[in-house]
Amino acid sequence: MSAQQLDVPVVEHEGDGQAASCGLSEVRGLKAGGDGFLAIRSGPGTTYRKIGELHNGDRVNQFSAQGDWVGIATSDGIIDQPGVCANDGPARKLTGTGLGWVHSDWLLWIAP
């Protein structure tokens, strides 16, 4: 999954290099008898294309949010910008692989 597939880019917030500009979250609460996955989408909403899946226990870095939707980077993705989660400059659009959008109801915040 690459940034070129995103209809809405994932943005890392402005930072001062001191505080984290993203946070670690874990997928939790998906029903075992349901679909069994959390859809990763190309933008913040169900009308956007499904570009991947996450499962209970998967961890992601959580970035920008739009309503109940969160821009994420998967643990196996590779982000092109240096210093991710320690941004020491203005907000920036992220590029690379493993980026997308998921609904926040299924994410448990673990750490900044």
Residue pairs with C-beta under 8 A, 6 or more apart in sequence:
1 40
1 51
1 52
1 74
1 77
1 97
1 98
1 99
1 100
2 96
2 97
2 99
3 9
3 10
3 80
3 93
3 94
3 95
3 96
3 97
3 99
5 42
5 49
5 51
6 42
6 43
6 51
6 99
6 100
6 101
7 42
7 43
7 48
7 49
8 42
8 43
8 44
8 48
8 66
8 101
9 71
9 93
9 94
9 95
10 63
10 64
10 71
10 72
10 73
10 93
10 94
10 99
10 100
10 101
11 63
11 64
11 71
11 91
11 92
11 93
11 94
12 21
12 22
12 63
12 64
12 81
12 84
12 85
12 87
12 91
12 92
12 94
13 21
13 22
13 63
13 64
13 87
13 91
14 21
14 87
14 89
14 90
14 91
15 21
15 86
15 87
15 88
15 89
16 88
17 83
17 86
17 87
17 88
19 112
20 85
20 86
20 112
21 63
21 85
21 86
21 87
22 61
22 62
22 63
22 73
22 84
22 85
22 112
23 61
23 62
23 109
23 110
23 111
23 112
24 59
24 60
24 61
24 62
24 109
24 110
24 111
24 112
25 59
25 60
25 61
25 62
25 70
25 72
25 107
25 108
25 109
25 110
26 57
26 58
26 59
26 60
26 107
26 108
26 110
27 38
27 54
27 55
27 56
27 57
27 58
27 59
27 60
27 106
27 107
27 108
28 56
28 57
28 106
28 107
28 108
29 56
29 105
29 106
29 108
30 36
30 37
30 38
30 55
30 56
30 106
36 55
37 53
37 54
37 55
38 53
38 54
38 55
38 102
38 103
38 106
39 50
39 52
39 53
39 102
40 50
40 51
40 52
40 53
40 54
40 72
40 74
40 100
40 101
40 102
41 48
41 49
41 50
41 51
41 69
41 100
41 101
41 102
42 48
42 49
42 51
42 100
42 101
43 69
43 101
44 66
44 67
44 69
44 70
44 71
44 101
45 69
45 101
48 101
51 100
52 74
52 100
54 60
54 74
54 102
54 106
58 74
58 75
59 75
59 110
60 72
60 73
60 74
60 75
60 102
60 107
61 72
61 73
61 75
61 84
61 85
62 70
62 71
62 72
62 107
62 109
63 70
63 71
63 72
63 73
63 94
64 70
64 71
65 71
65 104
66 101
68 103
68 104
68 105
69 101
69 102
69 103
69 104
70 101
70 102
70 103
70 104
70 107
71 94
71 99
71 100
71 101
72 99
72 100
72 101
72 102
73 79
73 84
73 94
73 96
73 98
73 99
74 98
74 99
74 100
75 98
76 98
77 96
77 97
77 98
77 99
78 96
78 97
78 98
79 94
79 95
79 96
79 98
79 99
80 94
80 95
80 96
81 92
81 94
81 95
81 96
84 94
